[in-house]
């Protein structure tokens, strides 16, 4: 039971910063990957924080209002990071950016097993109980505050158990005390020195420092990241932070490189497929920035909701082109956006490739659009989906009009 709980915790940590949405070009015509979850949008918070600074400079809010709103923003981010997937709720999308999905529920089997093996030999029932309570207290400030007191007593009494410090950091973070959270994570890391879990805990320390630094990379944060990567070059929390920072700076090439590392953790998952869509978006934006002309087929998809159909604007929408002659194969091209972006027109070409084959590899194709209730690219009951007829693109520009109206049974 404890093994699965730990594995679930790792998945939650992974979800926090995995997929970074694109809303970077000119106006609202760009595609973006929305989310039904209330989690994982580092970009949204960074952009919102920037908006608050602009409002303060413009005199639209005073310094007290700015400080209050910034604290609320930070607490909201932490709540999002710690929420589990089924409990996530959408966050309002700003005019400059929107919710990132969660980072894909990448299970970390190797680390999970390591943690399980370690905890399997711990007979400290009190600490194990506090661990369970810490999981249950996610997002509950009152419960987390009480746990800070209990765990703090253990620390004062000289506990050298690294997980006491770790859970203390988790609960400090829940109540928005990121400075204390970072210190606690670092204390845990010191007690896990030269153990595989040290990189994982350092990743949490990096997250707390990132929030404390108002979503900016600092020399101190870079040093912490280097420390974690020296232990595990592919520590997921660190890779996610690097991808988020690269996306925020418009460095799509770096973002793509980090997303590809994350995909390798679970390449066959639906979430990895969604991440490939993010990479396709980044490649498209890079092409637009360079002025590179499209070579090969281009499919223009005009997508809208049926008249009278009202859906949550934060629900994710997956648009994919598949070979009509190779059933069951991954999409040839895909892109993600949100219901809020509809109606819209998007273009898919060879740069939108998300698998081993691109559009040019198939003569006969079909286009599908899925509104997903659970944020994954696999259709499930209650989703809304539309699929085009099969058609030949002939290596040229083709136009497909799709109207989403039918619910998946």
N, C-alpha and C positions, 0 to 999 in steps of 0.2 A: 504493500500500500504506500509506504514511504517512498519507494522508488518512483512510482507513478506520480506522486505529488511533486517530487523534485523534478521529474521530467517535465511536468506541466509548468512548473515555475520557469524552467529554462525556455520553454516555448513562449511563455508570456514575455520574458525578457527579449527574445528574438523578435517578437511581433513589433516591438516598440518603434524601430526605425528602419524597417526593411525596404519599403518601396517608396521612393521619393517621387512625387508627382511632378508633372511638367505643366507649368502655366507661365511660360517665360517670354513668348513672342509678343506680337502686337495685337492687343485687345483680346476679345472673348472668342475669337475664331479658333484658338488653339485647342488642341486636345489636352485633357487633363485626366488623371486617374483619380476619381473620387473615392469615397469610402463610407460604408455604413457604420464603421466603427469610430469610437471616440478616441482612437489612439494614434500613436505613431506619427504625428505630423510635426517633425522638427521644423520644417520649412514654414509651415503656417505660423508657428509661434515666433520664429525669427522675424518673419515679415510683419506679424502683428506687433511685435516689440518695436520694430522700426517705425511702424505707423504711430505708435504711442509717442515715440520720441519726436516725430514730426508734429504731432498734435500739440505736444508740450512747447516745442519751439515756435509754433504758430500762435500760441496763446489760446488754443481751443480748450485746453485743460490746464489746471494749475499743478504745481509740483506734488501736492498732497493727493490729488486724483490720480496723477501719473503713478505715484508709488503704490497706491492701492490697486490700480488696474494691473500693474506689473506683477505684484504679488499673486493676484488672482490668476494671471496668465501662467506663472510658474507652477502654481499648485495644480492648475488644470492639466498642464503637461505631465506632471508626475502621475496624477490620477490616470491619465490616458496610458502611460507607459505600463502601469501596474494592472490595469483592468484585464480580465480574461476575455477571450474572443467572444463568447456568447453574451457577455454583459456589455460589450462596447456599444456606445451610442454615438451618433454622428455629432460632430462639432460644426458650428456654423462656418460656412466658407466665406472668406473675405473677398474683397474685390480684386486683390492681387494674388491670391493663392488659395489653396484649399487643402482639404484633408488628404494626407497621405494614408495609404493603407497601412495597414500594419504590415509590419514586416512579416511577413510570411511566417507561418508557424513552423519554423525550422526546428525540428527536434534535434538535440545534440546528443546522440546516443553514447558516444565515447565519454563525454563529460558526465552524462547522467549516470552511466555505470560506475564511473569513478566516485561520484558523490554517494551513490548507493552503497558501494563497498565501504566507503569511509563511515557513513552513518550506520551501517549495519553492525559496526563494532562499538558504537557509542551507547552506553547504558545510562546516560544522563537523561532520565525521563522528563525532568523539568525543562531542559533545553529543547527537547523534541516537542514537548507540548507548546512551548512558546513559539516554536517554528510554525506549528499548525495554526496557532492564533494569529501569527503575523500574516500568514496567507489570507486568513479570513478577514483581517483588518484592512486589507487594501482598499483605500478610498475612504475609510472610516477614521476621521481625525481623532475622535474621542477614544476609540479603541487603541489606535496607534500611540496616542499620548500615554495611555495606561501601560502599554507594552514598553515604551521608552523607560518609564519608571522601573518596571520589573527587570528589564535587561540591564538598565543602569546600575541596579543594586548588585547584580551578578558581577558586573565589571568592577564596581567599587570593592567587592569582596575578593578581587584578585583572579577572577576567572580568566584562564588563558585559552579557553575554547574559541577558535577563530570564528565559529558560526554565531556565537553570542554577539560578537562585534558586527558580524555581517547583518544579522537580524536587527540589531540596534540601528545600523545604517539604513536599512529598509524602512523602519518605522520613523526615523528622523526625516527621511525623504517624504514619507506620506504626509507629514504635518508641515512640510515646506521648509524645514531647517536643513538646507542643502550643505551649508558649511559643516555642520556636525555630521551629516550623512557622509560627506567625503572623508572626514577624519576617521569615522568608524570603519568605512570600507578599507581605508589604508591600514588601520590597525589589524583588520582581518587579514589583509594581504601579507602583512609582516609575519603573522602567525601561520600563514600557509606558504611560507617561503620555500621555493624549489618544489612545490607541488603543483600538479596540473590546474587545480582550482584557483591558483593565485591569479592567473590571467583573467579568469571569469570575474573575480572580485575587483580586480583593477579596472576592468571594463565598466563596472557599476560606478566605481570612483570617478572614472572619466566622464560618465554621464552626469553625475552630480556636479562635477566641476564645470562641465559645459553649460548646464543650466545656471549655476552660480555666476558664471562669466557672461551671462546674458546672451547665450547662444553664439559665442565667439571663440575661436581657437586662439589660445594664448601660449606663450612659451612653456608655462607650467603644464598646460593640458597636453601639448606636444610631447613633453618629457614623459608624462604619464602614459600616453599612448605607446611611445617607444618602449617603455618598460614592459607593458603588457605584450606587445608584439615580439619582444625578445624571448618571451616564454612561449607564446603561441602566435605566430604570424597571422593566423586566420581567426583570431578571437572575434566572435560575431558582433559583440557590442561595439568594438573598436571599428571594425569594417563598416558597420552601419553609420557610425558617426562620421567617418571619412567620406562615405558616399553622400551623406546629408550635407556636409560642408562643401563638397565639390559641386553638388547641385545648386546650393545656395549662391555660390560664386559664379555659376554659369560655366563651370569647367566640366562639360559633359563627358569629355574623354576620360577624365579621372573617375567620374561617377560610374561610367560604364564599366571600367576596369574593376571597381569595387563590387558592383552588382554581379558581375560574372563570377567573382569569388563566392559570393553568397549563393548563387545558383548551384554551384558545384556541391554545396552541402546536401542538397536534395533535388537533383536535376529533373526528376520525373514528377514532382509534385505540381498540383494546380497553381500553387503560389509562385513556383519558379516560372511557370508559363506566363503568369501575370508580370513577373519581373522582366521576362524577355520582352514583353510589350513595352515596358518602360525603356528598355535599351533601344528598341525600335524608335520610340519617340525621340530619344536623345540623338540617335543617328540622323533622324529627319531634321532636327533642329541644327545639328552640325552642318548638314548639307545646305540648309537654307542660309546659314551664316556665311558659308563659303561661296554661295552662288552656284554651286555645282548643278548641272542639268541632270534631269532624270533620264536614265538609260533603261530601256526595257519597258515592260507593261506597267501601267498605272491604273489603279481602280479607285474611282471617285465614289464615295459612299455618302449619299444624302439620307440622313437618319433623323427620325422624329418619333415622338409618342403619338399614339392614336388620339384623335380628338375626344376629350372627355376623360382620358386616362390620367389620373393624378397619382404620382409616386413621389416618395421621399427624394428631394433633390440631391441628397448625398449618396444615394445608392450607386454602386459601381456599375459601369456599362462596359462590356467587352465586345469589341468588334474584331472578327477574324475572317480570314480567307483560307479556305481549305481546298485541297485537290478533290475533285468530284470522282476521281478514278482510284483514289487510294484511301479507302475508308479506314478510320481509326488512326490515321497518321496525325502528327502534330500540325498545327496551322502553318501555312506558308508565310503568312503575315498577320500581325495583330496589333491592336492599339487599345488602350484603356482610357476611359473618360468617366464622367459622372452624369447623372440624370439632369443636373443643373445646366449642363452644356447643351442640352437638346432644345430645339432642333439645331443640327449642325451639319457641316459637310467636312469629311475627312478624306485624305488621300493615302493610299497604301501602295507601296512599290517594293522593289527588291531590297531597299534599305530597311524595310519594316520586317525583315526576316526574323523569325523567332525559333527556328529549328534548323535541321540539317538542309532543308530545301527552301528555295525562294519562289517568288511568283513565276519566274521564267521557267521553272522546272516542271510546271504543269500546264497543259493546254486547256483543260476543262476545269473550271473552279466554281465554287459557290461561296457566298458571303453570309455570315450570320452575325446577329447582334443579340447580346444577352444582358438583361438587367438582373443582376445577382443580389439576392437578399442577404446572403452570407458572405459576400465579398470574394468568392472564388470563381474561377472561370469555368467550372463544370456545372452544367444545368442541374437544378434540383427542383423539387416540387415547390410551387409558389413563385418561382422566378418568371420573368417574362422574356420570350424569345421569338425571334423572327429569322427565317432562313430564305435566301433568294433561290430562284431557279438556277440550275446549272447553266453556265455560259462559257464561251471561249473568248479570252481577252485578245488573242491574236498578236500578243506582244505590243499592243497599242493602248491608248487611253480608253477606258470603259467607265460608264456611269451606271450606278446601281442605286435605286431608291428603295429604302426600307422603312416600314412603319411598324413600330412595336405595339402589339395589341393583345397577343395571345399568351395566356398564362400556362406555364408548364404543369402538366398533370402528373 
